[in-house]
């Protein structure tokens, strides 16, 4: 009974955990780059059945592959490095809230363990604000983003990930009561 309800019970928690997992990357293009590195650990295919994601899925269609909890939330698992596995939507639906030992063969589990360990390195990312403030373009390039993509992000205001330098500046406004200032000046002359 509990297994069938976990999708409803944990819906908000799943969303929060995904946000928490990806917020360390600060910018969507950086998060996308590191998600790409994560999917590369699984050769861009479902760990269970081997189906591969097409490089350019049809517009409007959801991706075939998803990031799943290795140990389901209902069994205490969280969307954290070391507990992430790539499954296609079909295998993810078959797995539901089963413990790994019920869903995977012993051989699959043995093959999965080193991959679970490797993902820690991908998600140990810390956004370098000093480098970012000093040289945004250089920083994005140093992370491995494609130079053309970096140019679009920084200079094409119509790009979905465009970073508006002006809106990133902090503005401080001070309101001055001119009557109060005049009174202070007048009082100081007495």
Secondary structure as the mmCIF struct_conf table of DSSP 4:
data_model
#
loop_
_struct_conf.conf_type_id
_struct_conf.id
_struct_conf.beg_label_comp_id
_struct_conf.beg_label_asym_id
_struct_conf.beg_label_seq_id
_struct_conf.end_label_comp_id
_struct_conf.end_label_asym_id
_struct_conf.end_label_seq_id
HELX_RH_AL_P HELX_RH_AL_P1 UNK A 2 UNK A 9
TURN_TY1_P TURN_TY1_P1 UNK A 10 UNK A 10
HELX_RH_AL_P HELX_RH_AL_P2 UNK A 11 UNK A 22
HELX_RH_3T_P HELX_RH_3T_P1 UNK A 23 UNK A 25
BEND BEND1 UNK A 27 UNK A 27
HELX_RH_AL_P HELX_RH_AL_P3 UNK A 28 UNK A 41
TURN_TY1_P TURN_TY1_P2 UNK A 42 UNK A 44
STRN STRN1 UNK A 45 UNK A 45
TURN_TY1_P TURN_TY1_P3 UNK A 47 UNK A 49
HELX_LH_PP_P HELX_LH_PP_P1 UNK A 51 UNK A 51
STRN STRN2 UNK A 52 UNK A 52
HELX_LH_PP_P HELX_LH_PP_P2 UNK A 53 UNK A 54
TURN_TY1_P TURN_TY1_P4 UNK A 55 UNK A 56
HELX_LH_PP_P HELX_LH_PP_P3 UNK A 57 UNK A 58
TURN_TY1_P TURN_TY1_P5 UNK A 59 UNK A 60
HELX_LH_PP_P HELX_LH_PP_P4 UNK A 61 UNK A 63
BEND BEND2 UNK A 64 UNK A 64
STRN STRN3 UNK A 65 UNK A 69
BEND BEND3 UNK A 70 UNK A 71
HELX_RH_3T_P HELX_RH_3T_P2 UNK A 73 UNK A 75
TURN_TY1_P TURN_TY1_P6 UNK A 76 UNK A 76
BEND BEND4 UNK A 79 UNK A 80
TURN_TY1_P TURN_TY1_P7 UNK A 81 UNK A 82
BEND BEND5 UNK A 83 UNK A 83
STRN STRN4 UNK A 84 UNK A 88
HELX_RH_AL_P HELX_RH_AL_P4 UNK A 89 UNK A 95
TURN_TY1_P TURN_TY1_P8 UNK A 96 UNK A 97
HELX_RH_AL_P HELX_RH_AL_P5 UNK A 100 UNK A 103
BEND BEND6 UNK A 104 UNK A 104
HELX_RH_AL_P HELX_RH_AL_P6 UNK A 106 UNK A 123
TURN_TY1_P TURN_TY1_P9 UNK A 124 UNK A 124
HELX_RH_AL_P HELX_RH_AL_P7 UNK A 129 UNK A 134
HELX_RH_AL_P HELX_RH_AL_P8 UNK A 136 UNK A 143
TURN_TY1_P TURN_TY1_P10 UNK A 144 UNK A 144
HELX_RH_AL_P HELX_RH_AL_P9 UNK A 147 UNK A 155
TURN_TY1_P TURN_TY1_P11 UNK A 157 UNK A 158
BEND BEND7 UNK A 159 UNK A 159
TURN_TY1_P TURN_TY1_P12 UNK A 160 UNK A 161
TURN_TY1_P TURN_TY1_P13 UNK A 165 UNK A 168
BEND BEND8 UNK A 169 UNK A 169
HELX_RH_AL_P HELX_RH_AL_P10 UNK A 178 UNK A 189
#
